[in-house]
């Protein structure tokens, strides 16, 4: 059961106070005999790091050393359980009691207006979510032809959402100038701006606002800008990253987080050109305002291992149609250029590239360019059918173990299709985005 006390007058908190040491304490009676310590975690976007751990006393009480914490969301954790709290220099005392386990099931905020407002809203939000789930369950049980029932449930859903928003506005009104309202209002401005385009998003969000960094809204802002921009080409993504990092630069913590978030996102989504731009400019290059941490260095090292200028790895390539295995180096031997086309026989995006690549093969194969197809397939019949039905003119290979392909691992392939161009010296010369970018490259060198 969640209990809260919000019976104070809505007096604006003082703004612009310098950071001051805060008291963070409380008790967890149910933890006695079950848990030894509680940990405070700092939050940056979706990331968290342990700040300090203190032991419970014999009655379950805890008190952290007084410290000046920047305004933001933090977490208190016992083992794997976490609960959100707000720390704000405007509130020198935060005292919270946990009356049940897991921690979030019973919370009493004994001191801290910001946390009282936050937990009041969490209670309302939880009830609204329960109502919404009940409506969804009813929706699944009614006859699909019962239009009146669907309209009634739609009306109920709108009323629940309106009640949640009204409750949130009421809670925010009790704490003008507080941290929680600041985050909520920033979130609302962001949501509205995304529908209006990138310039509106740029103006609506505090890219160098460390208070927003210490909440889940900061990565939402980064993604919101990319979404509003509709960036779907390598150059557009790189330019978007340049803009975001420029806006975040006045606050080094925001800049550091934005760099890591964008590089991880581009790398995980196999947006190779944008990820390489991040590495070349902001991790290892002149745009690095701060040294990279171990994670970014590892990403950069992996990308440099198979990036432009690196020696192309030699791997054995099995041909499922003949049963032969050929060394990639043998296929490259004597060729002015070798184009590696990593694909999947069931990948629609790969199919879209095949006609353009086939045209390039017919035009440039007589001039010393060899195309090599490497399929990340696990079914021989699909592999053969794709070659036959799409009339692929180059020789195809596959280990027939999907993403376990040694060739894909050797070349750092994270998505299909992927193109890699190797020159006569066995050095990776380019990683084109698509067949059109490959055509531009070949036209420049021939």
N, C-alpha and C positions, 0 to 999 in steps of 0.2 A: 504494500500500500504506500502510495506517495502522499506525503503531507507537505504543505507549504504555508508560509505566512507572508502575505503581501499587503498588510494593512497599514502602509505608510503613506504619507502625502507625496504627491508628485512634485517634489522640489528638485529643480535641475542640479545635477552634480557639477562641481567646479571643473572647468576644462583647463587643459594645458599645465596640469601639475607635474612637477618633476617626479621621476620614479623614486619611490620611497620603499623602505623595507616593509614587508607585509608579514602578518601572522597567519599561518595556515595550520589549523588544528581541528580536532574532532574526536569522535569515538566510534568504535564498532564493537559493541558488546557481543554480537554473534561470532566475531572472529576469535574470541578468547578460546584457547585450546585447539583451534583449527588452523589459524594463520599466525605467523610470527611478525610480519612486517607489511607496510604499505608503501607504495612508490608513487612519486609525482612524475608525470611525463609531460614534456613540452610538445606542442603540436605545431607542425608546419604543413598546411594542406592536409594530405592524407598520411603524412609521415609523423612518427612520434619517436621521441628519444627520452630515456630515463634521465631525470634531473637529480633526484635525491630519494633515498630510501631510509625510512625510520622504523624502529620496532614499536610494536604495541606495548603498553604497560599492562599490568596485571588486570586492569579493568577494561582493556580494549581501547584506552585512550592513545592518541598520537599527536605529536606536534613537530612540525618541520622547522628547521632553523629559519630565523627571519631573513628574508632576502627580497631584493627589488626585482620583481618579475614584470616584464613588459606586458601590456594589456593583451589578452587573448584567451582562447580556449586552451585548457590543459586537461589532463586526465589523472584520476587517481586509480591505482590498480592494486589488486590483491591477486597474486598468481596471474592467471590469464584473464580475470574479470577486470573490466574498465568502466569507469563512469566519467562523463564530461563535467568539468567545472569551469568557471570563469575566474580569472585573476585580473585585477585592474588596480593600478596604483592609486586610483581615487578611493578605493576601499581598503583601508589598512588591516582589517580583520575579516578573515573568512573562517567560519567554524561550521562544520558539517557532521551530522550524526547519521550513521548507517544502522538501521534497526532490523535488517533482514539480509539474508544471503540468497542469491547473489546480490552484489552491492546495490545495483539499481532498483531492486524491488522495494526497498524501504529507505527513503532519504528524508531527513529533516534538516533544512538549512537554518541554523540557529543565528548566524550573523553573516550578512552580505546581501544587499539588495539585488545586485546583479544575479547572483545565484538563485535567490528566491524567485525572481522573474523567469529565469531560465527553466527552473524545475516546475514552476507553475505552468509554463507553456508545454513542457514535455508531458505533463499529465493530461492536458487538454488534447495534445496531438495523439497521445496513445489512445484515448477514448475515441477520437475521430477515426483513427485507423481501424479500430475494432468495428465501428459502425460501417465503414466502407467495405470491410471484408464481409460483413453480414449481408450487405446489399449485393455484393458480387455473388455470394452463395445463392441468394434468392434469384438472381439473374440467370444462373446456370440451371435452375430447376423449372423455370416457367416455360411454357410452350412458345416456340419461336414465332408462332403466328399471333400471339397475344400482344398486340401493339399497345393496348391500354396499360398492361402490366409493365412493359418496358418504359413507357412514358412516366408512369408513377415512380419507378425506381430511379429514373433519370432525375426526376424532381427531388426525390429523397437525397440523392447523391449531391446535388447542388446545394441543398439546405445544410447538409453536414459540412461541406466545404466552406460555405458562407459562415457557419457557426465557428469553424476553426479559425478563419481569418479574423472574424470579429473578436474572438478570444485573444488572438495574438495581438491585435491592435490595442486591446484593453490593457494587456500586460505591458506592452511597450510604452503606453501613455503614462504608466506609473514611474518610468525611469528615463525621463528625457535626458539626452546627452550621454547615456550609458553605453557600455561596450556592446551589449546584446542588441539594442536598437540600431546601433551603427552597422552591425553586420547584416541585420534583416533588411534595413533600408538599402544598403548597398546591393544586396541580393535582388531586391525588387527592381532597382534601377537597371541592373544587368539583364534580367529576364526581359524587361521591356525593350532595352536597347538592341538585343540580339535580333529582334524582329525588324529593326530599322536600319541595320547595316553596320559595317565596321567603324565608320566615323562616330556613330552614336555610341558604340561599345567603348571605343577609345575614350570618349569624353565622360562616360558614365562610371568608369571603374577607377579605383585608386591603385594603380600598378605599383607605386612605391609606398603604399600604405602597409606598414608592418603589422598593423592590427588585423587587417584582412588576411595577411599571410598566416597568422595564427588561428586560422579557421579553415573549414572545408571549402570556403567560397573562392579562395585564390586560384586553385587549379580549375575551378568552374569558370572563372573569368578568362583564363588562358584558352580553354577549350571553346568558350563562348565567342571569343574574338575569331578563332580559326573557323568556327561554324558560320559566323556572320559573313566572313570574307569569301566563303565558298572556295578556298584555295585547294585546287586539285591538280596543280602542276608543280614540278620540283622548284622552279624559280619562284612561284607564288608562295610556297611554304617557307622557303629560305627567307624571302623578303618579310613575311609575317613574323618569323622568328627574330629577324633584325629589329623590327619595330617594337615587339614586346620587350626585348631585352633593353632597348634604348629607353623605353618608358619606365622600366623597373630599376634602371641604374642608380637613381638617387638614393635608393635604400639597398645596401649591399646584400642584406639577407634576402630581400625579394628577388634581386638579380640572381643570386646563387640558386635559389629555389627554382626560378623560371628556367635557368639554363639546364639544371638537372631534369626538370619535368619534361621540357621540350625534347631534349636528347633521348631520354628514356622512351617517350612516346613515339618519336620518329623511328627509333631503333626497333622497338617492339613491333611496330606496324610495318616494318620493312620499307619505310620511306627512305631509301638509301641515300638519295641525293640530298634531302634535307638533313638527314643525320650526319652525312659527311661534311656538309656545310657547317654544322654546329661544331664538329670536331676540329675542322681546319681553322675556323675563325675564333671560337669561344672556349675551346678546351686546350688546344695546342698552339693557337695562333695569337695574333696581336689584339684580338678583342677580349681576351681573358682578363677580366677585372680582378679575379681571385684565382688562386691555384685550384686545380680540380682535386676532388677527393678520390679515394681508391676506386669507387664504383665507376666514375667517369673515366678514369685512367684505363680501367679494364675494358670499357666499351671502346674507347679510342684505340687501344692496342689491338683489339680484335678487328676493328674496321681497317686499321692501317695494315694488318697482316694480309688482307685480301683487297686492299684499296688500290686506286690508280698509282702506278709506280712500283707495286710489289711484284715479286717473282710469282708467276702463275704456278700453283701447286700441280704436280703430276699425279694423276690418279688412274687406276685401272677402270675401264668402262666395259661392262658386259653387254653383249648384243643378244637380247632374248630371241631374235629371229634366226640367228645362225649358231648360237651357242658359243661364239668366240668371245674372247676378252682382249681388248686393245688398250694399250697405254695411251693416255691423252697426249703425251709428248710425241708419240709416233704420228698421231693425227695432225699435230701442229707442225711437224717437221717439213721444211721446205715451203711453208705457206707465208705469204706476206702478212696476212691477218687471219685470225681464227675467231669466229663468233660462237660463243657457247650460249645455247638457248635452254635454260632450265624451265621446265613446264610440267604440267600434269595433264594427262589425257582427258580428264573430266573437268578441267578448269575453263570456264567461259571466257575469262579475261585472256587466257592463253590462246584460245581459239580466235579471239579478235585480232591477235598479233600475227597469226600464221599466214594469212594472205599477203600482208605487207612484207613479211620476212621471206616468203617464197619468191616474191618479185625481186627482192634484193639478191637472193641466191642466184636466180637466173641471170641477173645483170652482172654480178660481181664474182661469181665462182670462176668464170673463165679468166679473171684478172688476178687470181691469187688469193681469194678470200674463201676460206672453208667454213661452212656452217656445221655445227655439231649439236644435235638434239639430245638432251639429257632429261629423261622423264622421271619424275618423282612418283612413279606408279607402284602399285602392289599386285596388279592383275595383268598377266601376259595378254589375255584376250583384248582388254581395253587398250593396252599399248599398241597392239597390232591393228585394231580397228581404227584408232585415231590416225595412224600413219596412212592406212588405206583410204579411209573415207575423206580425209582432208588433203590427200595427195601431197604429203610432205616430201620435198625433193632431197632433203639431206639425210644422212645416215643417223639413225636413232639408237640410243643406248639407255639402259635402265638396270639398276640393281634389283628392281622389283621388291623393294622394301620401303616404299613411301618416303617419309621424311627421315628415315634412317639411312638414306643414301650417303655413302662416304664422299661422293663428289659434291653433293649439296653442302655437307658439313665443311669440306675443305675450302669451298668458296664463300662460306658465310651466307648461304642463301636462306632467307627467312620468309620469302613469299614467292609465289609464282604468278606471272612470268618474271624471270630475271634474265637479263642479258649481260654478258661479260665479253669484252673484246681483248684479245691477246695479240701482241705484235710479234714480228719475226724473231726477236731476241727472247721471247718467252716471258715478257713483262706485261702485266695488266695495263692496257692503254686507256680503257674507258669502261664505264658501266652504264650504258645508255638506258634511258627511262622507257623507251618504246621503239618500235620499228622506224618511226619518223626521225627520232633523234639519232638512231643508227644510220639512217640514210644521210642525214646532214653530216655526220662524221665521215662517212665513206666518200661523199662528194668533195669534202675538203682535202682529202689525201689522194684522190685519184684525179 
